[in-house]
Amino acid sequence: MDTALETWDPATTLSLPHIRAQLIRLEDTVLFHLIERAQFPLNSTIYTTPSPLPLPNAGNLSFMDWVLRSQEELQAKIRRFQSPDQFPFFPEAVSRVPVVLPELQYPRVLWDNTVNVNSDLKARYVSSVLPAVCRPTDRAERVHDAQENYGSSATADIMCLQSLSQRIHFGKFVAESKFRQE
């Protein structure tokens, strides 16, 4: 959950060597989380909308989306989405959550924008990435194993999605740095 912004100095934050180092670190994080996710079966049931599992206040959400929204609501309380390199998958849900820690004043380094590709990222992750890295659970002997790993799979998915989101959206810092150099 750490921010990739390790400095309060805008000049350092937007220096290309600093950005490059952060991008490499973020790529390592993404790969590590994908390796962790691959240890669990695909568990396609957790992506079914609405969830076939009994969940409180889930509405039309899948199990994974319900866990992700719940996690983001908790993270919003402790300022995760105040950081300029963090973007929620459920912005409407986190906007209603009161923050319990004092607000931080990050330096303004990015031009205001509304770019958030998380919806497309999540769809592509579920439809393309997961089938490529996870073993299927369509064999009868795997059904019990899959059901026992619903929570672990969803938790690993959230780690993957949030690290992918941070890495992708960190490209805004590259664009801002190059724009200011011109």
C-alpha positions as CSV (number, residue, x, y, z in Angstrom):
1,M,0.0,0.0,0.0
2,D,3.0,2.3,0.2
3,T,3.1,5.2,-2.2
4,A,5.8,5.2,-4.8
5,L,6.3,8.9,-4.0
6,E,9.2,8.8,-1.6
7,T,9.8,12.5,-1.5
8,W,8.0,15.7,-0.8
9,D,10.1,17.6,-3.3
10,P,8.3,18.0,-6.7
11,A,11.6,18.3,-8.6
12,T,12.8,14.9,-7.3
13,T,9.4,13.3,-7.7
14,L,9.4,14.3,-11.4
15,S,13.0,13.5,-12.2
16,L,13.2,10.7,-14.8
17,P,15.9,8.7,-12.9
18,H,13.6,8.7,-9.8
19,I,10.6,7.8,-11.8
20,R,12.5,5.0,-13.6
21,A,13.6,3.5,-10.2
22,Q,10.0,3.6,-9.0
23,L,8.7,1.9,-12.2
24,I,11.2,-0.9,-11.8
25,R,10.2,-1.4,-8.2
26,L,6.5,-1.4,-9.2
27,E,7.2,-3.9,-12.0
28,D,8.9,-6.2,-9.4
29,T,5.9,-5.9,-7.1
30,V,3.4,-6.7,-9.9
31,L,5.4,-9.9,-10.9
32,F,5.6,-11.0,-7.2
33,H,1.9,-10.6,-6.7
34,L,1.1,-12.5,-10.0
35,I,3.4,-15.4,-8.8
36,E,1.5,-15.4,-5.5
37,R,-1.9,-15.5,-7.3
38,A,-0.8,-18.3,-9.6
39,Q,-0.5,-20.7,-6.6
40,F,-4.4,-20.8,-6.3
41,P,-6.8,-22.2,-8.8
42,L,-8.7,-19.9,-11.2
43,N,-11.9,-20.1,-9.1
44,S,-14.2,-18.5,-11.7
45,T,-17.1,-18.6,-9.2
46,I,-15.6,-15.6,-7.3
47,Y,-16.0,-13.4,-10.5
48,T,-19.7,-14.4,-11.1
49,T,-22.1,-11.4,-11.0
50,P,-24.1,-11.4,-8.8
51,S,-22.2,-13.5,-6.4
52,P,-23.7,-17.0,-5.8
53,L,-22.3,-16.7,-2.2
54,P,-24.3,-15.1,0.5
55,L,-22.7,-11.7,1.1
56,P,-24.0,-8.7,3.1
57,N,-24.6,-5.5,1.1
58,A,-23.2,-7.1,-2.1
59,G,-25.9,-5.9,-4.4
60,N,-24.9,-7.0,-7.9
61,L,-21.2,-7.5,-7.1
62,S,-19.2,-10.6,-7.6
63,F,-17.4,-12.0,-4.5
64,M,-14.1,-10.6,-5.7
65,D,-15.6,-7.2,-6.3
66,W,-17.3,-7.3,-2.9
67,V,-14.0,-8.0,-1.2
68,L,-12.2,-5.4,-3.3
69,R,-14.8,-2.7,-2.4
70,S,-14.6,-3.6,1.3
71,Q,-10.9,-3.5,1.2
72,E,-10.9,-0.1,-0.5
73,E,-13.4,1.3,2.0
74,L,-11.0,0.3,4.8
75,Q,-8.0,1.7,2.9
76,A,-9.8,4.9,2.3
77,K,-10.1,5.4,6.0
78,I,-6.3,5.4,6.4
79,R,-5.6,7.8,3.4
80,R,-4.6,5.4,0.7
81,F,-6.4,7.2,-2.0
82,Q,-5.2,10.7,-1.0
83,S,-1.8,9.7,-2.5
84,P,-1.5,11.0,-6.1
85,D,-0.3,7.6,-7.3
86,Q,-3.3,5.6,-6.0
87,F,-6.6,5.1,-7.8
88,P,-9.6,3.2,-6.4
89,F,-11.6,0.6,-8.4
90,F,-14.7,1.8,-6.5
91,P,-14.3,5.6,-6.4
92,E,-18.0,6.2,-5.5
93,A,-17.6,3.9,-2.4
94,V,-14.4,5.4,-1.1
95,S,-15.7,8.9,-1.5
96,R,-18.3,8.2,1.2
97,V,-15.8,6.9,3.7
98,P,-14.6,9.2,6.5
99,V,-10.8,9.4,6.8
100,V,-9.6,8.7,10.3
101,L,-6.0,10.0,10.0
102,P,-5.1,13.6,9.4
103,E,-4.9,14.6,5.8
104,L,-1.4,14.7,4.2
105,Q,-0.5,17.6,1.9
106,Y,1.2,16.0,-1.1
107,P,3.1,18.4,-3.4
108,R,1.0,19.2,-6.4
109,V,3.0,17.7,-9.2
110,L,0.4,16.4,-11.7
111,W,-2.0,18.3,-13.8
112,D,-5.6,17.7,-12.8
113,N,-7.0,14.8,-14.7
114,T,-9.8,12.2,-14.4
115,V,-7.9,9.3,-16.0
116,N,-8.7,6.1,-14.2
117,V,-8.3,2.9,-16.3
118,N,-9.2,0.5,-13.4
119,S,-12.5,-0.6,-14.8
120,D,-10.8,-1.8,-18.1
121,L,-7.8,-3.2,-16.1
122,K,-10.0,-5.3,-13.9
123,A,-12.0,-6.7,-16.9
124,R,-8.8,-7.6,-18.8
125,Y,-7.2,-9.1,-15.7
126,V,-10.2,-11.4,-15.1
127,S,-10.7,-12.3,-18.8
128,S,-7.1,-12.7,-20.0
129,V,-4.5,-12.6,-17.2
130,L,-6.0,-15.0,-14.7
131,P,-6.8,-17.8,-17.3
132,A,-3.1,-17.5,-18.4
133,V,-1.5,-17.8,-15.0
134,C,-4.0,-20.0,-12.9
135,R,-4.8,-23.6,-13.2
136,P,-8.5,-24.3,-14.1
137,T,-10.8,-25.8,-11.6
138,D,-13.1,-27.7,-14.0
139,R,-11.8,-31.1,-12.8
140,A,-13.9,-32.8,-10.2
141,E,-11.0,-33.5,-7.8
142,R,-10.2,-29.7,-7.7
143,V,-13.7,-28.5,-6.8
144,H,-13.2,-28.8,-3.0
145,D,-9.7,-27.2,-3.3
146,A,-11.1,-24.3,-5.3
147,Q,-13.9,-23.6,-2.8
148,E,-11.5,-23.5,0.1
149,N,-9.4,-20.9,-1.7
150,Y,-12.1,-18.3,-2.6
151,G,-10.9,-15.8,0.0
152,S,-7.2,-16.4,-0.7
153,S,-7.8,-16.0,-4.4
154,A,-9.7,-12.8,-4.0
155,T,-7.1,-11.4,-1.6
156,A,-4.3,-12.2,-4.1
157,D,-6.4,-10.7,-6.9
158,I,-6.7,-7.4,-5.0
159,M,-2.9,-7.3,-4.5
160,C,-2.4,-7.9,-8.2
161,L,-5.0,-5.4,-9.3
162,Q,-3.8,-2.6,-7.0
163,S,-0.2,-3.0,-7.9
164,L,-1.0,-3.1,-11.6
165,S,-3.2,0.0,-11.2
166,Q,-0.4,1.8,-9.4
167,R,2.1,0.8,-12.1
168,I,-0.1,1.8,-15.0
169,H,-1.2,5.1,-13.5
170,F,2.4,6.0,-12.5
171,G,2.8,6.7,-16.2
172,K,1.2,10.1,-15.5
173,F,4.4,11.0,-13.7
174,V,6.4,10.2,-16.8
175,A,4.1,12.3,-18.9
176,E,4.2,15.2,-16.5
177,S,8.0,15.0,-16.3
178,K,8.5,15.0,-20.0
179,F,5.9,17.7,-20.5
180,R,7.7,20.0,-18.0
181,Q,11.1,19.3,-19.7
182,E,9.8,20.7,-23.0
